[in-house]
Amino acid sequence: MTGRGPRAVLVALLGFGAGAGDLAAQDPDCDDRAVLGAVVLDESGAVPVPNATVIVRWTDTERVRRPVREDVGSGGRLVLCAPRDARQATLWAEFGDASSEESVVVIVAGASHEVELTLRSGPVRTGRLIGEVRDALTDDPVVAAAVSVPGRMEVAETNRRGRFVLSGVPVGMQELAVRHLGYAPLSHMVEISRGLTTEVDIGLVPDPVEMEPLVATALRLRRLEVKGFYERKYWGELAGTGTFFTADDVDRRRPVLISHMIADESGIRLECGLRRTACRLVNTRLSSGFTPDACPLSYYVDGMPARGAALDEFVKPVEIAGIEVYKGLASGPAEFPVSRCGIIVVWTK
């Protein structure tokens, strides 16, 4: 890496660098499925960059799958087998505070595809816009709505859940336009921040019902986005496998200790010693050798296990950017080791 700092740009190439045979040889278990390889290089395009993260979102004809986050190896390379029904892969790279624009690769069964991710330096002049479009009256997702920012060629289309993504949106105030037959058109000014993701919730009004459209915006914290917090929050809430709190949630509740706020969740209790010391959060739905129907949850702070002390000794409420709570053995994400009693993941600002 040069002294000018990291930057990330994606160039999708077929048959670049390693040949199709080389890619297949790296993962013989792909059988007749397509092989997707990614290589992360420095800005010279010659030196591999280890420890970067590649995010891949597979899409078939009917749905978008949960994104896969994988770290590249010491050689800056990653090879994945495409799902058999995958028709498209949307992927990007993240390294430190730098991230790439999204790149789309059309998947061909049995073929090998390689994507080159070149880290670049220089200021980021764009941001990312994601969101959800719903019927303002029924709250049902609006499918195939056209979402665009005037002056840009890209027009995003909402999927079956009403979700959309617009990358490379210029920084500053931009006019977001949403159109769908049977709904009143919407135009709304949104502020795009450099290198960050702005999340938008849109309620389209059926035409000719007379009411104001509903628009809510929130700026995602870059640190949480790089760590995959928002992806896990979206899919975890959708599947009911986790409970998530943001800094805004903590500010609204204003707990004296963060363990008090987490203990308000059903199935979780705060247990303390006789002098209200050595407190721990336990899962009352499971049993262990500690006390009947109590099982201590494991703690992680900024991705690292927190052992030997109570959670409140590691972090204060004002320091918290996000919290993830997983109560069961099967509900925890792949990013963290399995815990029978459940886990609590805390991210600081």
N, C-alpha and C positions, 0 to 999 in steps of 0.2 A: 504493500500500500504506500502511496506517496504521502507527502506531508500536507496535501491539500484537503485531506479528509475523505470519508467514504461517500460514494453515491451509488445508486443502483438503477440500472436500466436493463430491460429485458429485450433480447433478440431471439425469436423463435426460428430455429433452423432444423431442417430434416437432413440427417446424414452428416452433420457437422462434427468435426473432431473424430470421436470414435464412430466406427461404422456400425451398421445394423447388426452385423455378426458379433462385434465386440460387446454391444449392449446386451444382446441376448445371452452371451456367454457369461456375463456378470450375474445374471439371475436366471438359471435354467428352469426354475419352477414356474415361469410364466406360461409354459406350454404353448398353446396357440393364441394366447392373449397378446394384445399390443404391449410394447415396452416403452416406458417414458423415462428418459434419462435427463438429468440436469447437471450442469457444471457451473460453479461460481468462480469467477476470475477477478483479479484486481483490474484497475482501469486500463492497464496496459494490454489486457487481454491475453497475458502470457502466464501469470502466476496464479495457481489455484488458491482459494481462500477457504480455510477450514472453519468449522463452527458456525457458518451461516445457516439460516433456517429457510427452507423452501415450503411454501404453502400451496397445496394442490386441491382444487375443488372439481370433482368429477361430476359430469352432467350426462344423464341418459335422455331418452326421448320424453320422459314424463316428470322427472324430478331432478333437483340438485342435491347432491349428497353432502353430508357434513364434511367440512374441509379437513384435510390431513396435513399435519405439521410434522416435518421431518428435518433433522439436522444433517447436513452433508458430512461426509467422512473427512479424514485427514487430507485426502487428495482433492477436496472441494467438489466431490461427485456424489450423486444420489441416483439410484435406479429403482423404479417402481413398476410393478405389474398393473396394468389398467384393468378395472373391473370388466367382466365380459360384456356387459350391456352399456359400457361407457361410450358415448359418441363425441365427447368434447372434454377437454381439460382446461381449466382456467388456473393459472399459477403465477406466483410472484415470489420475490425473495426479500428477506429482511436481515439486516446485519447492524447491530447497534441501533442507532436512531435513524438509519437510512433504510428506505424500502423502495422497491421497484414499482413501476406501473404493472398492471395486470397484462398477461399475454394469454391468448387463446390458441389452443392447438386442436385441430380436428383429428380425432382418433380413428385409425384404420385398423381393423382386426388383423392380428398377426404381424403388423408392421412395427418398426422401431422408430421412435421419435426422440430427438435430442433438443434441449433448450439451453442456450447459453445465457447466463446471467452475469453481466459485467458491472461490477461496482464502479460508480463514478463519483467524482468530487464536484463541488460547486453548490450553490444554493438551490433548494427545491422551490420551484415557482408554482407548484400545483398542489391540490389536495384531493381528497376522495369523498364521494358522496354516496351513502347507502341509505336505504330506507324501506318502508313498507307502505303500500297503498291499499286502503280499505274503504268499503262503502260506509259513508258517514251515518247512515240510518241503521243498517243491519250489522255492521262491524265485520262483514264477510270480506275476505281478500278479493281484490279486483285483479283479475288475470289479464295479461296481455295489454296492460296500459302502457302507453308510450311516454317515457320520461326523458327529458332532454334539457340542455342548457343552450339557449340560442347562440349561434355563432360557432358551435362545435358540430363536427360531422357525426359523432357517435350518438345514437339514440338507444337507450336501454329499454327493455321490455320486461315487465314484471312477470315472475314465474307463478306457479300454482299457489304459492303462499303470499303472493302480492309483493314479493321482495325484488329489489333492483340494486344494481351497483353502477356507479359512474366514476371512472378513474380519470386522472389527469385534468381535473377541473381547475381553471385558472384561479389564483388566489384573489380574494376580494369579494365584494357583493356581486352575486350572480343571480340571474332570473331563472328559476326552476319552472319548467313548463310540464304539465301532466295532462294527457289527453286520452279519452276512451269513449267510444260510441255509447250513448245513453247516459253520459254524465256531463255535467257542466265543466268546461275546461278550467284548469287552475293555473294561475301564474303567481309565483311567490318568490320574494327576494330572500336569498340565503347567503350568509357570510361563510366563505371558504377560507380556512386557515392553512398556512403553509405546512405541508408534510403531514397534516392531521386528517382524521376522518370525521365528517359531520354526519350525524344520524338524523333522519327525518321521518316522522310519522304523518301520513297524509290521509285525510278523510274526504273522499270525493262525494259530491252531492249529486244524486240522480236528477237528471233533467226531465221535467221542468220544476222540480221541487225548489222552493225559494228559501234558502238558508245559506249562511256563510260556510265556506269550506273550512275544514279543521286541519291545522298544520302545527306540529310541535317539533322543535329541533333541539339537539343536544350534541355537544362537542366531545368526542371521545378522547380520553387521555392516551397519548402516544405510548407511554410505558405499558399500560394495560393491554393496548392493542398488540404490541410486539409479543407480549407474554401469552396471548391467546385468550385473555379473560373474556372479551366480548363474544368470541365464537362459542366458548363453553357456556356462557350465559344464555345465548340465543337457543342453542340446541338443548341445554339442560332444562330451561324453562319450558321448551316445547315438549320435551319427553317427560317432564316432571321428575328428573333425577337429581336435582340440586336446588339450593336456595342461594340467591345472589344479592349482595348489597353493594351499592356504589357510595362514593364519598357524599353525594347528595342525600342518600338514605340515612347515613350516619349523622349528617348535619341536622336533618329534620328530627331525628329521635333524640339527639344530644345525650347519649348515655354517659354516666360517670366513668364506667369501665366497659370495654367492648364486650367482655364476657356476659354482662347483664343483658345486652341487646341480643346476643346469640342465644342466650338461655330462654328468651321469650318464644323461640321456635318450638313447635310441638315435638315431643319426643326427646327433647334435650333439657337437662337440668344442671344447675351449678351446684357442685358439692364442695364444701369447705371444711377445714378442721375445726376443732373446738374454739379456737381463737380467731376464726374467720381467716385463717391462713391456708396456704397450700391448696388453693381452690382449683378445681378442674371441671371441665365440661364433660358430661357423661351422656351416653345414649341410653335412655331408659327402656327402649324397645328390645334391647339385647341384654344378655346376662354374661357375667364373667366371674373370675375368681375374686373380684374386689368386693362388691356388695351385690345382693340380689337385684336383678333387673337394672344393673348399672354397668356401663362399659365405657371407659374413657376414650374420647376422641383424640386423634393425633393432630398436631399442629404443624403448619408450614408457614414460614414468613419469607416472602419474596422468593419462594421456590425452594427454600432450604428447611430441613426438619428442625423444629424447635423443641429441644429436649431438656429436661432437668429443671424446668421452672414453669410457672403458670403463664398462660397466654398474656395476661395483663402486665406481666413483668417485661414482656418483649416489645409491646407496642401500645401507644395511647390512641384514643379515638381520633384526635386531630391529625394524626400521622397517616391515617388509613385512606387508601385510594379505592380499594375494592376487597370484598370478602366472598369466598365460595364455601358453602356448607354442603357436605355430602354425608348422608346418614347411614348408608348401607354399604355392604361389601361390593355389590355390583354397580353402584351408582357413581363411584369415583371415576375421574377421567384417566386416560392412559398416561398422562404426563406425570402422575404421582403414584407411588407404590400402593398396592392394595392394603386396606386396613379393615379388619372385621368390624370394628366399632364405628367406622366412619372417619372423615377427615375435615379439618377446617383450614382453608388456605387464605392467608392475609397478604395483601399487596400494599406496600407503603407508597407514599407520594414521592 
